[in-house]
Amino acid sequence: MRIFISLSKAMMVVALLTPFIAANAQDAGEFASDDVYDSANTRAGSPAVSVSPLPDVLETNYRYNNSAHQQSNLATAYDPLVNHWWQYFVYWDENREAHITRRDFSINGSWQTPVNIHEALGGDQLEEDSHNTIAIGVDKEGYLHVTGNHHVDPLNYAMSSSPHNLYGFTNRSSMVPSDARNSEGRVTYPTFFNTADGQLMFFYRNQLVSPSRFASYLNRWDPSAMQWERVAKIAEGRELRFYNQRIGVDTTGGIHHGRIHMMAMWRDDSRTGSGSGSGVADNEDLFHLYS
């Protein structure tokens, strides 16, 4: 089990929670939270935590790196050429520029020297807005895909020039060129995820030209054609904003193996006197979608 924690404003870390075998089932899980985080005073039989600090200082003023809606700034993928699992992390540094780093996850290794990919991602100045998070996805072939800096902005997207390569990112102005004008001009909440068989997917919301009209889209990466394809328009509404909470994929191997699950809600912009959709009172209908 792996947990993602922040120890200070200047350092974000990834911690590895090592499972333990209890003397009996009742003892399993009976450790207190302070046992997990305080390795110096860990009780006998409690899990140990190893901390791997990033060799950089992160931006912290606007929660660019740890917003609640951020889902995919950390990715783990297998590299058959070196027989290792790499763990990738993308973030905004203290100068508000996009960076990527990785570590050898097979041996719980340290993070490598970060690489600045800000220009490849468009080079735009990061706005003072916590919506503008960053995300990474890894496709079946090992190519790295990064996107970020969006709050009703044109799509910013870059892709590595070769599998598992941190040093050669190329800016790609569009994912689905045939529909870019209608669906990639005012992007918010982009996120990557992988299906049970490893296909890379991309989900995001786009505000249409008409006032208070929003649509959410799902794209799929085609590794043979080396391009994205539009899979579905998940939702569209006038004065209704669709907020995705979390995307999960069933990998249990059961009858629903491979099913994609999404938790979401609506925000109603049309409520009279509600502040044009700016308050909690306008958030309605938490619901569950699945493929």
C-alpha positions as MATLAB code, in Angstrom:
seq = 'MRIFISLSKAMMVVALLTPFIAANAQDAGEFASDDVYDSANTRAGSPAVSVSPLPDVLETNYRYNNSAHQQSNLATAYDPLVNHWWQYFVYWDENREAHITRRDFSINGSWQTPVNIHEALGGDQLEEDSHNTIAIGVDKEGYLHVTGNHHVDPLNYAMSSSPHNLYGFTNRSSMVPSDARNSEGRVTYPTFFNTADGQLMFFYRNQLVSPSRFASYLNRWDPSAMQWERVAKIAEGRELRFYNQRIGVDTTGGIHHGRIHMMAMWRDDSRTGSGSGSGVADNEDLFHLYS';
ca = [
       0.000    0.000    0.000;
       1.405    3.428   -0.932;
       0.492    6.759    0.556;
       1.172   10.310   -0.619;
       1.904   12.795    2.152;
       3.233   16.323    2.574;
       5.633   17.025    5.432;
       6.175   20.745    4.849;
       5.463   23.572    2.459;
       8.874   23.175    0.877;
       8.917   19.435    0.381;
       6.435   16.881   -0.867;
       7.294   13.244   -0.428;
       6.106    9.843   -1.405;
       6.075    7.334    1.430;
       6.017    3.577    1.144;
       3.867    1.846    3.713;
       5.229   -1.651    4.179;
       2.589   -4.239    5.114;
       3.236   -6.485    8.049;
       2.048   -9.937    9.116;
       0.266   -9.797   12.446;
       0.173  -12.648   14.917;
      -3.537  -12.940   14.280;
      -6.184  -11.271   12.167;
      -7.483   -9.189   15.050;
      -4.121   -7.471   15.516;
      -3.888   -6.496   11.858;
      -4.755   -2.839   11.385;
      -4.841   -1.995   15.107;
      -2.023    0.518   14.866;
      -2.589    4.197   15.539;
      -2.010    6.874   12.933;
       0.985    8.285   14.795;
       2.613    4.859   14.554;
       2.486    5.116   10.782;
       4.140    8.509   10.524;
       6.550    8.428   13.471;
       9.041    5.740   12.462;
      11.293    6.507   15.433;
       8.604    5.425   17.879;
       6.941    2.671   15.895;
       5.470   -0.078   18.025;
       6.594   -3.624   17.498;
       4.520   -5.151   14.729;
       3.432   -1.808   13.243;
       4.173   -0.888    9.635;
       7.324    1.067    8.841;
       7.408    4.114    6.597;
      10.260    5.083    4.301;
      10.423    8.648    3.042;
      11.961    9.691   -0.270;
      12.228   13.511   -0.482;
      12.154   15.342   -3.788;
      15.360   17.218   -4.663;
      13.492   20.461   -5.315;
      11.290   23.143   -3.746;
       7.634   23.087   -4.786;
       5.181   25.932   -5.299;
       2.750   26.006   -2.371;
       0.779   29.261   -2.455;
      -2.144   28.137   -4.617;
      -2.273   24.355   -4.067;
      -1.152   23.686   -7.639;
       0.494   20.470   -6.476;
      -2.093   19.152   -4.024;
      -5.589   20.306   -4.983;
      -8.444   17.980   -4.114;
      -9.409   17.580   -7.772;
      -5.878   16.595   -8.829;
      -5.838   12.887   -9.670;
      -2.828   11.992  -11.780;
       0.390   13.845  -10.974;
       1.971   10.517   -9.934;
       2.255    7.484  -12.229;
       3.999    4.112  -12.007;
       4.905    2.100  -15.123;
       7.018   -0.923  -16.068;
      10.024   -0.513  -18.381;
      10.876   -3.883  -20.029;
      14.192   -2.594  -21.413;
      15.693   -2.317  -17.940;
      13.279   -4.632  -16.113;
      12.296   -1.926  -13.643;
       9.195   -0.169  -12.459;
       9.578    3.598  -12.743;
       7.564    6.014  -10.664;
       7.028    9.437  -12.278;
       6.019   12.677  -10.595;
       5.143   16.001  -12.257;
       4.827   19.272  -10.373;
       5.176   23.057  -10.392;
       8.353   24.265   -8.707;
       8.802   27.449   -6.644;
       9.235   29.427   -9.883;
       5.881   28.062  -11.115;
       7.448   26.043  -13.910;
       6.567   22.462  -14.851;
       9.034   19.724  -13.905;
       9.208   15.941  -14.081;
      11.252   13.473  -12.057;
      11.294    9.729  -11.514;
      12.703    7.056   -9.242;
      13.379    3.346   -9.515;
      10.291    1.996   -7.800;
      11.559   -1.595   -7.931;
      14.155   -0.853   -5.243;
      12.395    2.104   -3.562;
      15.099    4.349   -5.040;
      15.653    8.077   -4.665;
      14.161   10.689   -6.977;
      16.362   11.708   -9.888;
      17.336   15.292  -10.697;
      14.134   16.977  -11.979;
      13.856   18.045  -15.615;
      12.228   21.347  -16.581;
       9.550   20.702  -19.235;
       7.801   24.056  -18.966;
       8.489   25.210  -22.515;
       7.382   21.873  -23.968;
       4.120   22.284  -22.098;
       3.489   25.621  -23.791;
       5.621   27.929  -21.671;
       2.654   29.982  -20.468;
       2.924   31.775  -17.148;
       1.207   29.805  -14.410;
      -1.829   31.777  -13.279;
      -2.545   32.353   -9.599;
      -5.366   29.837   -9.588;
      -5.490   26.475   -7.805;
      -7.428   24.975  -10.738;
      -4.206   24.932  -12.750;
      -2.868   21.568  -11.707;
      -0.589   19.229  -13.679;
      -1.095   15.596  -14.713;
       0.901   12.717  -16.202;
      -0.069    9.492  -17.955;
       2.026    6.604  -19.305;
       0.793    4.595  -22.283;
       1.375    0.901  -23.040;
       4.593    1.626  -24.945;
       6.033    3.742  -22.145;
       5.553    7.178  -23.716;
       4.978    9.912  -21.146;
       2.062   12.330  -21.605;
       1.840   15.547  -19.565;
      -0.779   18.295  -19.404;
      -1.348   21.239  -17.085;
      -2.121   24.914  -16.397;
      -5.822   24.963  -17.251;
      -8.805   26.904  -16.023;
     -10.915   27.494  -19.111;
      -7.701   27.627  -21.192;
      -6.572   26.088  -24.492;
      -5.176   22.586  -24.100;
      -1.516   22.475  -22.990;
      -0.125   19.049  -23.787;
       3.317   17.508  -24.333;
       4.570   13.993  -25.034;
       7.975   12.362  -24.592;
       9.982   11.689  -27.754;
      10.680    8.090  -26.731;
       9.478    5.640  -24.056;
      10.439    6.456  -20.462;
      12.506    9.470  -21.580;
      12.507   12.548  -19.344;
      14.711   14.657  -21.583;
      12.848   14.943  -24.875;
       9.297   16.324  -24.656;
       7.481   17.740  -27.667;
       4.547   20.116  -27.506;
       1.429   18.836  -29.251;
      -1.099   21.568  -29.902;
      -4.089   19.243  -30.008;
      -5.280   15.760  -29.101;
      -8.184   15.449  -31.531;
      -7.469   18.014  -34.289;
     -10.753   17.396  -36.089;
     -12.681   18.680  -33.079;
     -10.099   20.863  -31.337;
     -11.907   24.124  -32.053;
     -15.069   22.892  -30.370;
     -13.652   20.765  -27.565;
     -10.094   21.816  -26.641;
     -10.224   25.598  -26.411;
     -11.422   26.078  -22.808;
     -10.129   23.126  -20.804;
     -10.349   22.491  -17.038;
      -9.732   19.440  -14.774;
      -7.641   17.258  -17.128;
      -6.665   13.827  -15.820;
      -5.109   10.626  -17.166;
      -5.900    7.068  -16.132;
      -5.232    3.558  -17.437;
      -7.804    0.873  -18.138;
      -7.424   -2.657  -16.784;
      -5.581   -3.721  -19.948;
      -3.258   -0.716  -19.841;
      -4.890    1.636  -22.361;
      -4.223    5.282  -21.593;
      -7.318    7.465  -21.230;
      -7.742   11.219  -20.861;
     -10.730   12.910  -19.233;
     -11.409   16.650  -19.070;
     -14.098   19.308  -19.075;
     -14.432   22.002  -21.746;
     -16.504   25.148  -21.500;
     -18.255   25.753  -24.789;
     -18.504   29.165  -26.444;
     -22.051   29.693  -25.246;
     -22.214   31.139  -21.704;
     -22.558   28.544  -18.917;
     -22.455   25.593  -21.280;
     -20.074   22.765  -20.422;
     -19.174   19.352  -21.835;
     -16.907   16.587  -20.512;
     -14.940   14.350  -22.857;
     -13.100   11.040  -22.768;
     -10.194   10.360  -25.147;
      -8.196    7.158  -25.727;
      -4.581    6.877  -26.900;
      -4.051    4.660  -29.942;
      -0.420    3.404  -29.731;
      -0.423    1.942  -33.236;
      -1.470    5.233  -34.855;
       0.349    7.343  -32.222;
      -2.658    9.607  -31.810;
      -5.663   10.247  -29.604;
      -9.233    9.369  -30.512;
     -12.481   10.654  -29.056;
     -14.301    7.897  -27.185;
     -17.263    9.704  -25.684;
     -18.855   12.919  -24.588;
     -19.723   12.084  -20.985;
     -21.964   15.033  -20.197;
     -23.160   18.312  -21.637;
     -25.461   20.896  -20.135;
     -26.423   24.548  -20.236;
     -26.063   26.224  -16.829;
     -25.108   22.803  -15.473;
     -21.487   22.091  -14.605;
     -20.363   18.484  -14.365;
     -17.739   17.921  -11.652;
     -15.904   14.615  -11.717;
     -14.752   13.576   -8.248;
     -12.722   10.442   -8.933;
     -12.156    7.830  -11.644;
     -11.461    4.199  -10.773;
     -11.026    1.010  -12.770;
     -12.096   -2.474  -11.655;
      -9.050   -4.761  -11.804;
     -10.377   -7.517   -9.549;
     -10.654  -10.117  -12.305;
     -14.333  -10.692  -11.524;
     -17.408  -10.314  -13.706;
     -16.987   -6.519  -13.753;
     -13.267   -6.585  -14.531;
     -12.287   -3.596  -16.641;
     -15.336   -1.498  -15.772;
     -14.615    2.223  -15.406;
     -16.247    3.969  -12.436;
     -16.722    7.685  -11.936;
     -18.132    9.662   -9.014;
     -19.498   13.073   -9.997;
     -22.001   15.816   -9.216;
     -23.786   18.723  -10.889;
     -23.547   22.412  -10.097;
     -26.664   24.337  -11.024;
     -25.852   27.828  -12.330;
     -29.482   28.757  -12.902;
     -30.637   28.957   -9.276;
     -32.102   32.394   -8.585;
     -30.154   34.338   -5.976;
     -27.589   31.579   -5.553;
     -24.584   33.598   -6.662;
     -24.435   32.126  -10.174;
     -23.306   28.698   -9.133;
     -20.656   29.868   -6.718;
     -21.891   28.284   -3.511;
     -22.214   24.873   -1.907;
     -25.995   25.174   -2.080;
     -25.779   24.900   -5.865;
     -24.001   21.533   -5.803;
     -26.501   18.749   -6.351;
     -26.958   15.088   -7.151;
     -23.813   13.187   -6.240;
     -23.955   10.142   -8.469;
     -22.056    7.124   -9.737;
     -21.362    6.496  -13.451;
     -19.838    3.301  -14.820;
     -19.067    1.788  -18.195;
];
